[in-house]
Amino acid sequence: MTIIVTTAGSLHANGITDIQSAEQAAKALEPLVTNFPNSGEISKTIFAVGIIGTGLLSIPVLAGSAAYALSDTFGWKEGLSKKFRQAKAFYLVIIICGIIGLGINFIGINPIKALVYTAVINGVVAVPILFLIMRIANDKKILKEKTNGALSNAIGWLTFAIMAISVVVMLITFGK
């Protein structure tokens, strides 16, 4: 995520706002770093390694989290410690997620736009989820004496406020 934010900030600050692929982003970074020998090639390489690393980390995590969520919802046996025959539905969700992810590449969906839309949706959805988590974390009926302390509450509610304000600002400025 840091790579994406840094790249987006660098590109936007230099008037580059219409990137359609990771290759375009890497090429667009090349002229921005001219003070260091071979900096353009280095920036493209670092960007490529970052994108590959992000994919290698995010694909299994997202597929696994979807499998765990669906398994919990429907009461399926779950867990990476189980063999395929012990948790077929769990592993099938992981396989299907992988196939969908691979398929997106071949059906013409712009991966950069998909990343942006996904990040926006996650940011918007995170606000009410964080609100509910903070409410539950302070509910003595549910957690008894294990509720949040003052520091956890301060950090949690501050995070909620910043995220909520960010979403409101984004929605206000969206059409401009």
N, C-alpha and C positions, 0 to 999 in steps of 0.2 A: 504494500500500500504506500509506503514512503517513497518508493521509486516512482510510482504513478503520480503522487502529489507533487514531488519535486520536478518531475518532467513536465507536468501540466503547468506548474507555476513558471518554469523557465520558458516554455514555449509561449504561453499566453503573454508574458511580460515582453516578449519580442515580436508580438503580433501574429504568431502562428496559432491559429485557432481551429483549423479544419483538418484534423488528422484522421485518416480512414484506416490506417493499419499500423502495426507495431514497427514495420519497416520504415514507414514515413516518419514516425516519431523519432526513430534512431537517426535517420538522415537529417531531420530538422535540427537535431541537437548538435550535429557536427560543427556548423559555423559559429555556434554560441560559445564555444570554448577554444579560443585561438591563442591563448597565452602559454600554452603548454605544448611541447613538441608531440606530435601524433595524437593530440587530444581528441580530435574527431573520431579517429578509429577506436581509441580507448573508450570514449563515451558510447559509441555504438555497441562495442563489445560488452561493456558493463550493463547497458540497457538490455541487450539480448539475454545475457546471463540472468539478469533480474526477472525478465518476463518468463524465461524458462523455469527458473526457480519458483516463481509465483505459481505457475501452472502445476509444477510437480508437487508443490505443497497444498495448493487449494483443491485440486481435483479429488484426491483421496479424502481430504477432510470434509468437503461438501458432500460427496457421495456417502461417506460414512455417517455423517450427521443426519442426512436424509434417511438412511437406513435405520439408524437408531430411533429417530423420531417416529417413523412409520411403524416400527416394531413395537415401540412403547404404546402408540395409539391403538394398534390392533391386537396387542397381546401376543405378538410373535416371539419365538425364541430368537435371541440376538447375541451378538458378541463376536469379535474377531478371534477370540480364543476357541470358538466352536468350529467344528468342521462343517463343510458345506451341507452335508446330509442332516446335520443337527439343526441348522438354521437356514433352510433353503430360501425362504422369503427375504430374510435379511440380506443374504448375499445376492439374490436376484435384483434387489433394489440397487445395490452398489453397481452391479453389471449394467442395469438399465440406465442409471445415471451416467456411467461412462460412455455408453453408446449414444445417449442424447448429447452429451458434451462433444463427442466426436462428430456427430451428425450436424451440429450447429455450424461446424467449420465447412461442411460441404453443401449446405443449402443456401448459402449466400448471406447469412446474417453477419453484419459488420461486427467483429469482435471488440473493437474499441468502443463503439456505441453501446454494445451489450454490457461491457464493463461499467460504463458511465451510468446507464440506466439501472443496473443492478446495485451500484453503490448508492444512487439516489434513493431507490426503493428501500434498501437496507437502512439508510439514514432516517427516512421518514417512519418506517415501521419500528425502529428501535426506540423512538420516543415513548409511545404508549407502553411498550414492553418494559422499558426501564421504569416507568411510573408504577406499573403493577408490581415489579420486582421490589421496588422501594417500599410500597405499601405492605406487601407480604413480609418483607424483612423487618418491619416494625410492628407486626401484628402479634400481640402477646397471646391471643387465642390459638394461633397456629404454632408459634415458635417458643412460647412460654418465656423462659429467662434467656433464651439465645437470640434475642432481637439485636438489631444493629446498635453499635455504640455511637457516640457523638461524632467521632472522626469519620466513620463509615457513612453516617447520615449526611454530614457536610459534603463529603466528596460525591456521594451518590446524587444528592439533590442539586448540587452545583453542576454536575455532568448533565443531569436531566434538563436543567434550565438552559445551559449552553446549547445543547442539542435542539431543544424546542425552539429557541430563538433562531438558531441557524436554519431550521426548517421553515419557519415563518418568513425569514428574510429571503430564503431561496424561492419560496412560493410567490412572494411579492415581486421579486426581480425577475422571475421566470420569463415573462412576456416582453421584457424591455430589451 
